[in-house]
Amino acid sequence: RMHHGLLVLWLSEGERSTLIDFIVGRAVVDDAWVEKMMCPASRGAVNVNATPTVTSFGFDIRNYRQLTKRQAGLATADFGNLELAWALGFARTTTMRAQAAVVGNTVFLPVAEAGQLYAIDISTDTPCFKWVYRNPIPLRTGAAFGTLPGSGRKVLVFGDIAPLVHMVDATTGQEIWRQSVRLTSLSNGTATPVI
C-alpha cells in the first residue's frame, strides 16, 4: 500500500526477517547443523532438580559475579593447567551478549542474533543440544533460572530486543508466555530478569 510516497509493507515477523536479510545482503544460514547436534535420548533429559551454579546475570540475587571453588569445580590455581575441551560457533552470530544459566550438566545459553536459547548438555567431552527455543527476534538478555512461584515449575526467563520478556519451561524449552515490556516505541531491554 502506498502512503505519502512510501511503500508500507504488512509482513509477518518471519517475512520481515527474510526481507531484512535480502536488503542487507546477509546470507540465509541453513540450521541443519542444529538438528545434527541434538542429544540422543540417553542425554536429552534436563535435570532441573540439580544444584544450579549460575541462575542469573550476577550468579546470585546479590549480584556477586564470583563462584566458589565448590561451585566452579576448580580453584584459581587450576587456571594454568586448563585446556580447551570444546568450542561452539553459531551461524550469523558476531556478538555474544548474554550470560548463560548453569544447572547441573546443562548450560542454558541465549544466542542473541540467532534469536535462540540452547539447552546444552556438557556432561561429556562432546556437547549436544537437549532442546532449542527459537524466537524470530534477536535475544538481548541473559537467562534467569528459577522456580515459578505457586507452581514449583522450573523455568527460564529472558528478553529480546522488541522488548519482550519470555518464560519457557526449563525441562522442555516450551514457551509458557511472552510479555511486552515496551514503554515507548524506542524502548529496549538489556537487563537479565530476576525470578
N, C-alpha and C positions, 0 to 999 in steps of 0.2 A: 504494500500500500504506500502511496506517496503522501508525504506530509511536509509542507514547506520546502519542497525540492529535495527532500531526503527520503531514501527508501527505508521504511521501517519494517523489519522482519519479525514475525512472531514465530519463534522457533522453540523447540524443546531444549532442555539442558544439553542433551547429547548432540543435537543438531548444532547448537551454538559452539560446543567444543570442537566439532568437526570443522565448522566454518572458520573458527579462530586458528586451528592448526593449518588450514589451507592458506589463509591470509598471511600468516607469519612464516609460511614455508616450513613448518615443522612436520617431520615425517611421522606418520602414524606407526606406532610400535605394536608388533604382534606380542600379545601376552601369553602365548602358548607356553613359554618357559615357566610361568607361574604354575600351570597345571602339572608340568613335569616335576615341580618341586613339592607337590602336595605330599604329606606324610602317608606312609602305609597305615593301615588300620591299627597296627600294634603301637604306633606312636602318635596317632591322631587325637587322642583324648586330652583335654585340658584339665589339669588337676587344680581347680580353683580353691581347694582347701589347703594347698601347700602354703608354707610361710612366705608371704610376699617380701621381697627385698626392696623394691622401689615401687611405690604406689602413686606417686605424683611428681611434679617437677622438682620439688625440694627434697625428695626422698622421704620426707615425713611431714606431718602437719606443722612443724616448727620451721620448715624450710632450711634445715641444716646443710644439705647437699654434701654430706660425707657419710661413708659407710664404715662400719666397724670391720675388724678382721673376720669376725664370725659371719657377718652379713655378706661380705665380698668373697670370702673363701681364700683370701690371700692378704699378706701384710705388705707394708711399704717396702720392706727389704726384699720382697719377692720380685719386684718390678724388673730388676736387672736380669732376671732369668726367664722372663716371659718370651714366648714365641707365638707367632700368628697361627691360630688353629684353622680359621676360615675367614672368608670375607664375602659379602654380598654386594652386588651392584644392582641398581634399579633403573630401568629404562626411563628415559625422559626426565631424569631427576638430576639436577645440578646442585641442589641445596637440601641439606638435611637439617630441619629447624626444630624438630620435636624430640622431647625426652620420652624414652620408652618406659613402660611399666614392666617390672620383672616379678613373676610369681612362680616359684619352684623352677621348673625347667622350661618355662615359657616366657619369651620376650614379646610384649605387645608393642610393635613398632609402627608409629604413624609415618607414612612416607608422603610428604607434602604435595609435591607436584603430581604424583600419581593419583592422589586422592584415595589412597588405600591404607588400611590398617591391617598389618600382618600379625598373626599369632604364630611365632616361630619357635619350633622345638629345638632346644640347644642341648639335649641330653647326650648326644654323641658328637663325634668329630665331623659329622655331616648334617648340617641344619636342614629342616624341612618345614613346610607351612602346614599348620593344623587347620587354619581357616584364613580367609581373606575377606575383609569388609571393603566393598567398593563404593565410592562416592563420586558423582560426576564433577564435584567442585573440589579444588585442592584443599587439603587439610592444612591447618595452621598451628595447632597447639599440641602439647604433649598429651599422652594418655594417662588418665587417672583411673586407678583400680580401687574398687571398694564394694561394700555391701549396700544394696538398695534398701533404704530404711523401710521397715514394716514388712518386708517380704523375705529377707535373708538371701535374696538372689545376688550373685556376684556379677558385677557389671563393669564396663569401661565407659568413661565419659571423655569427650574430646570435641574440639571445634574446628570449623573450616573457615574459609575467607569470606563467606557470604554476609555476616557471620551466623552460622547455625551451630547449635550445640547438639551433639549426637550422644545417645546412650545405646550401647549394644550389650547383649548377653556375652559374658566373658567365656562361657563354655562353647558357644556355637558361632559367635560373631553375628548373630541375627539382630537386626535393628529393633529396639524397643520403642524409641521415639526420637524425634528431632524437633528442635525448637529454635526459632529465630530469636536472637538477642540484639537485633539491629535497633539502634535508637534514631539514626538518621540515614540518609542514602550513602553517606561516606563512612559509616561505622565499619570497624574492623575489630576482630577479636584475636588476641595473641596470647593471653594467659591461660595456662592449663587449669581446667576446672578442678574444684575440690569437692569431694563427696562427703 
